[in-house]
Structures are given as structure tokens and as C-alpha cells.
Amino acid sequence: MSELDSPGGAPLPPKSASPPTDKPTKRKRDDEERRPAKRVKKSKKQKRTKKPKDINEDDLNADLGINLAIGRMDGQLMVDYVAQRTKRFQSDLTTVELEELYLPTKAILDTSSWEEMRDLTQLPAFLRKFAEPGETLEVGPLSKGSPHTLVITAAGLRAADLTRALRTFESKDSKVAKLFAKHIKLKEAIETCSKTRMSIGVGTPHRIADLLDDGALSSKHLKRIVIDASYIDQKKRGILDMQDTEPPLIRLLTRPALTELYQAKENGVCLMFY
């Protein structure tokens, strides 16, 4: 009996041919899967952070180191100016969270009537002009570490310049205290506040916040907070224009203990943008 015959003598049906394998196609697909994806080349030009639209380059006087626009803003314009930067630097916050960081218009003292240059030499005259009637800025409160004025700036070196410019308000009993962070350690600043009767304190946002948290610096007799807003560095950036300084400044200014003082009818605190 041949292999083609069945046991009963009938021929067996031919065996079906095996389906052709698609090995080359499969191998090609496997090779493509193993092959690393082509990397998209990044542009050599990095995307630059654009300045807010309300900044006019003509107002940024690099020679003088002054943003001239600050001096023209009344309270509402200043609130809007600061709010725009808060949105820009803290874009991850919700609408409710951002609203908690907006400065109240009533807190800001309108100083747009000041026609002189907002530089170091004019700062003492600026403070005298907008002081309370009959107030003597050279006299600090009796309580240690409790100034009537805080001046906030972006960096330690600038704080040192401001401190020297304000020495005119020092007296035998009251000091213009250096609170800035770069050259003075926090422990030393705490000791200074605890032992010093001061009329004016000068520092950076982080340092002043740390001293308030510690309790060495008190806002009990505080009447005004002056923000060194007009000053710009060589890159034409001010305290309101940098990620490292604007958010901590706003968090400091919107602390609950201070916002309560902005609303106080008596012995309240005002914000002044110099």
C-alpha cells in the first residue's frame, strides 16, 4: 500500500500546503521596534521670558538704575501692576489662592505726587514728606525690635546702600537697623533686634519674614512699609520683576498679621512704593 492510499484502498487527500511564513516582514517589524526612536533636536535658541506688556523700555533707565514708571502710579495702578507679576510668577496657583495674595488698594499710600528722582539721596526727603503730621522719624518706639518703618529691598548689597542713606534718621537712642540676609546671619540679626531700639529696619523679604516669625522683630508699632520698587539692576530688573524676590515679597506683605493692620482705622500700616 502506498503512502497515498488509505487503509481501505481509497486515495488519501493531498496534504494542505503550509501557509507561507512572513518572516522577512516580521523581522523587519521587530527590528523597527528595537530601533531607538529618533531624538528631536532641540533648538539652540532658548525661549526667553518676555517682560510684561506694561513695561516700557523707555522707563527703565539703566544709567540711573531706576524704573521711572513706579513714580507715576497711584494706588490702583500699583495694585494692578503687582497683581500682574504675582500671576506671572505664581501661575500654578488657583484663582482663590491668587486672590489671597492681592494687595488691598486701601493699604497703598499714593505717592505719585513726589516729583523728585526716586534714588538714594532723595529717600530721606521722601519719608519726611509722607510722614504723619508732627511725626519725628528719628525717634524709635521704646520697645526693642519694634521699628516704625520697614524698608524692603531685593538684595543685601542694596540694603547696605539704603541703610547708609537712612543714617540721618539715627539718634543716640534709636538706630537704623541692618536686617539684610547676605552679610548678617539670622542668629546675629535676632540678637540685634532683641537688644536694639530702632526707628527703621532695612532688609530683604526672606530675612524680615524670618525675624517676624521668630518674634525678634515686631510689627506692634509699625506705621509704614517702604518697598524699594524703583531700583533696577544692570539687567533692568527690580524687586517686582524677579522670581526670587517678588513671590517672597508678596507673601510677606500679605501675612495675616499685616493685612489686619492695613485695615485698622487707628494705628494702621500703609505700603509705600518708592
BELFENRA-V971020 format. One record per helix or strand. SS is the DSSP state (H for helix, E for strand). FROM is the first residue (numbers start at 1). LEN is the number of residues. If there is no record, write none. Layout:
ss=[SS/SS]
from=[FROM/FROM]
len=[LEN/LEN]
//
This chain:
ss=[E/E/H/H/E/E/H/H/H/H/E/H/E/H/H/E/H/E/H/E/E/H/H/E]
from=[5/11/23/57/60/66/68/75/95/105/108/123/149/156/167/175/186/198/205/224/231/246/256/270]
len=[1/1/12/3/2/2/5/15/5/3/1/7/5/10/3/4/10/7/10/4/1/8/8/4]
//
